[in-house]
Amino acid sequence: MYECFKQNYLIYELMMKYIILLLCAALLIIIKPWELIPGGTPENTANDTTFTVSGSVPDSLWLLPANQVITNEDSELEITRKFDEAIQQFMRKWEIKGASFALMKNDRLIYSKGYGYADEEADIPMDVMHIFRIASVSKLLTAVAVMKLQEEGKLSLQDKVFGQQGILNDSIFLDIKDARTQNITVENLLRHQGGYSSIYGDPMFCPLEIARKMNVTPPADLTTMIRYVLSRRLSYPPGYSTSYSNIGYGILSKVIEKVSGQSYENYVLRYILYPAGCFDMHLGKNLHEDKLPNEVKYYEVSNAEQIPACDGSGRLVARSNGGNNIEELYGAGGWIASPAELLRFLAVIDGDPTIPDILTSASINYMTQYIPNALPIGWMETNSCDEWIRTGTLAGTSALMKKQKDGYAWVFLTNTSSWKGSRFPSYIERTVNKAMASVHAWPDRDLFEMQHYDHEKLLVNR
């Protein structure tokens, strides 16, 4: 029986990799990533956007998705055995079905591995190739996009967002109840100081209630959510306090669309992720049946209650599978990614010149500077020790990205949520820190080099 299962799984694994390679090939043809090497500069034309290659990377090298060219086997090392055991023990304690971890040192990827199951019912083990919902880690992508637009001269952080003189001065956003709303700046939203609070519920997670109040067919889309908060009074004057706000980053998604003239996803892909060398990051879908081929299945705690589906059908569903409206989270929490590609993204906004940054040092410093009684831009926490942390939680997933002062940076993602909710990433951090201490010497290598593909050599050989 075991040999039969093993043979069936190997066939399934080969089919999955074949499908992923076909998708990658199609992606290469469409986006021409060899023109999107980190360090390239965008050049706008009337019909398209291209990237000129700069830096020390040969023009003939294509960059392939990092998570598609690396496997678990690349990190099956004796020196990390105790680390692996600590992670697996942590997963058993918290009943986590699957997790994935990646570690970088000075912009060099040195370790990447999946643990447990991507889909337990289908007996699919977790591998490096699998991608997850990253929840509020998405806010970091949104913040970087805003900073990039400021560098391009298309907006200022001090620009007003609403009102006749604001960025979102479309008629649909001009019905404003609280006059103080017209004082909200882009930076207020980036720092969660826009005047919004979730004391009466988070608008981004009340799609049925807002649809009913705004008299629209459920689920309420992002535009409807913004119209809803504009019809309410603010909880405090913009800039006078800090209250974590998902709707603020939803609004920033619309700001990006307005000033760039592109969809939010398209701008982030073409100007942030592709130049960073990230090609397998996407906005997620609500339902398991609509997930990407290499996306994980999501699990909640065993006693999680079901809620009415966000589509208004009246069905009771899991929050992670049709309950929450993931498709309308956008820049607040809608992205899916792998740990390896998240580190590739971090490498272009960390100030380390090994992989050229896509933002200026001034922008990076401004995002990460420590300001008492305020949140950093995009990040959840930065401190005087040069440590940066970004967390994310949703039903079915927990995420943690950390840049340490010693040059190490890592990402840990799970496909299972915890009853600890938004506090769970702190447990992840403690576990990973302790587990990393058990490794006396991490391998001296760079797995990112496996992304490089010499297409000119291929043509010569053919």
TIDRENGU-615140 format. One line per 5 residues: for each residue x, y, z of C-alpha. Coordinates in steps of 0.5 Angstrom, whole numbers. Example, Ala and Ser with C-alpha at 12.3 -4.5 7.8 and 13.67 -1.06 7.14 Angstrom:
BEGIN
25,-9,16  27,-2,14
This chain:
BEGIN
0,0,0  6,5,2  9,4,-5  3,5,-9  1,11,-5
9,13,-6  8,12,-13  1,16,-14  4,22,-10  11,22,-15
6,22,-21  2,28,-18  8,32,-16  11,31,-23  4,33,-26
4,39,-21  11,41,-23  10,41,-30  4,45,-29  8,50,-26
13,50,-31  8,51,-36  5,57,-32  12,60,-31  14,59,-39
7,63,-40  9,68,-35  16,69,-38  13,70,-45  8,75,-43
13,80,-38  20,79,-41  23,78,-34  30,79,-37  28,86,-38
26,87,-31  32,86,-27  33,89,-20  36,96,-21  32,97,-28
29,104,-28  22,105,-31  20,108,-38  13,110,-39  11,110,-46
4,111,-49  2,104,-49  7,100,-45  12,100,-39  19,97,-40
25,97,-36  32,98,-38  37,94,-35  43,97,-30  48,94,-25
52,88,-26  47,83,-28  49,80,-35  43,82,-40  42,75,-42
40,73,-35  33,71,-34  30,71,-27  26,65,-26  21,65,-20
25,63,-14  20,59,-11  20,55,-17  27,53,-18  28,51,-11
26,45,-7  26,42,0  31,38,-2  36,44,-3  35,45,5
36,38,7  42,39,12  45,36,18  47,42,21  40,45,21
37,38,24  35,41,31  32,47,27  27,43,23  26,39,30
24,45,33  19,48,28  16,41,27  15,41,35  12,48,35
7,46,29  5,40,33  4,44,39  -1,49,36  -4,44,31
-1,48,25  -2,43,19  3,47,14  8,52,15  14,55,10
20,58,13  26,62,9  32,65,11  37,71,8  43,74,10
46,80,7  41,79,1  43,72,0  38,67,1  41,61,5
35,57,7  28,55,5  24,50,7  17,47,8  14,43,13
8,39,14  2,39,9  0,44,4  -6,40,3  -7,35,9
-13,31,6  -10,31,-1  -3,28,2  1,34,-1  7,36,3
9,43,4  14,45,-1  18,51,-2  14,52,-9  7,53,-5
4,60,-4  0,63,2  -4,69,4  0,74,7  -5,78,10
-3,85,13  4,83,10  1,86,4  1,93,7  9,93,6
8,92,-1  3,98,-1  7,103,3  13,101,-2  8,103,-8
6,109,-5  14,111,-4  15,109,-11  10,114,-13  13,120,-9
20,119,-12  16,119,-19  13,126,-17  6,123,-18  4,125,-11
7,127,-4  6,124,3  3,131,5  -3,131,-1  -10,131,2
-14,124,0  -21,127,0  -25,133,-2  -25,137,-8  -17,138,-8
-16,131,-6  -13,126,-10  -20,122,-9  -24,128,-12  -28,123,-16
-36,125,-15  -37,118,-12  -32,120,-6  -35,127,-5  -41,125,0
-37,127,6  -40,127,13  -35,129,17  -31,135,15  -25,133,18
-24,127,13  -22,133,8  -15,134,12  -13,126,12  -6,126,8
-3,120,5  2,120,11  -4,119,16  -6,113,12  1,110,12
2,111,19  -5,109,21  -7,116,23  -13,117,19  -18,118,24
-21,111,23  -22,106,28  -25,99,29  -29,100,35  -36,98,32
-32,93,27  -27,93,22  -31,95,15  -26,91,11  -29,85,15
-37,87,15  -38,86,7  -46,84,9  -47,89,14  -44,95,9
-48,92,3  -54,92,7  -53,99,10  -51,102,3  -56,99,-1
-52,95,-6  -52,87,-8  -47,84,-3  -41,83,-2  -39,90,-1
-33,92,-6  -28,97,-4  -31,103,-7  -37,101,-3  -33,101,4
-30,107,3  -36,111,1  -39,108,8  -33,110,12  -34,117,9
-41,117,11  -39,116,18  -36,121,23  -28,120,25  -26,117,31
-21,122,32  -18,128,28  -13,126,23  -6,125,25  -8,126,33
-8,119,35  -6,112,32  -11,106,31  -9,100,27  -13,101,20
-15,96,15  -19,101,11  -14,106,11  -9,101,7  -16,100,2
-16,107,1  -9,107,-1  -10,102,-6  -15,107,-9  -10,113,-9
-5,108,-12  -10,107,-18  -12,114,-19  -5,117,-19  -2,111,-23
-7,111,-28  -7,103,-27  -10,98,-23  -7,97,-16  -5,90,-18
-2,92,-24  2,98,-22  5,94,-16  7,88,-20  10,92,-26
14,97,-22  15,94,-15  15,86,-16  18,85,-23  23,89,-22
25,86,-15  25,79,-18  19,77,-16  14,73,-21  10,69,-17
6,74,-12  -1,75,-14  -8,78,-11  -12,72,-8  -19,69,-9
-24,68,-4  -25,60,-5  -21,54,-5  -24,52,-11  -21,59,-15
-14,58,-12  -8,58,-16  -5,51,-17  1,52,-12  -3,55,-7
-4,52,0  -11,50,3  -13,54,9  -15,51,16  -18,54,22
-18,52,29  -22,46,30  -28,50,34  -28,55,29  -35,58,28
-38,58,21  -41,65,19  -45,67,13  -42,67,6  -40,74,4
-43,73,-3  -50,74,1  -52,67,-1  -54,65,6  -49,59,6
-45,58,13  -38,58,11  -31,58,14  -28,65,14  -22,63,10
-27,60,5  -32,65,3  -33,68,9  -28,74,9  -28,78,2
-21,77,1  -22,79,-6  -23,86,-4  -18,87,1  -13,89,-4
-7,93,-1  -9,92,6  -9,84,6  -10,81,-1  -3,78,-3
-1,71,-3  7,69,-4  12,65,-2  17,66,4  23,66,-1
20,71,-6  18,75,0  25,76,2  27,77,-5  22,83,-4
25,85,2  32,85,-1  30,91,-5  28,95,0  33,94,6
39,99,4  44,93,3  47,94,-4  48,87,-6  41,87,-9
40,94,-12  34,97,-8  28,100,-12  27,106,-7  32,111,-5
36,111,2  32,117,4  25,113,2  28,107,6  30,111,12
24,115,12  19,108,12  23,105,18  25,111,22  23,110,30
17,115,32  14,115,39  7,114,39  7,113,31  7,106,27
12,106,22  11,106,14  9,99,12  12,96,17  9,94,24
15,95,28  22,98,27  27,100,33  33,104,34  37,97,34
35,97,26  30,91,27  24,91,23  18,87,23  12,86,19
6,81,22  0,79,19  -6,74,21  -13,72,17  -17,66,18
-13,61,16  -6,64,16  -1,67,20  5,71,17  12,74,20
17,78,16  23,80,21  30,84,19  35,83,24  41,88,26
46,82,25  44,82,17  39,76,18  32,76,15  27,71,15
20,70,13  15,64,17  8,63,14  3,58,16  -3,55,13
-7,55,19  -9,60,24  -9,60,32  -14,62,37  -9,67,39
-11,71,33  -6,77,32  -2,75,38  0,69,35  6,72,31
10,74,37  10,66,39  13,65,32  18,70,33  20,67,40
20,60,37  24,62,31  29,66,35  31,60,39  31,55,34
36,59,30  40,59,36  41,52,35  45,52,28  52,54,29
54,55,22  49,57,17  51,55,10  55,60,6  51,60,-1
46,64,-5  40,60,-7  37,66,-11  43,65,-16  38,59,-18
34,64,-21  39,66,-26  37,63,-33  42,64,-39  37,65,-45
43,66,-50  46,60,-48  40,56,-49  39,59,-56  46,57,-58
45,50,-55  39,49,-59
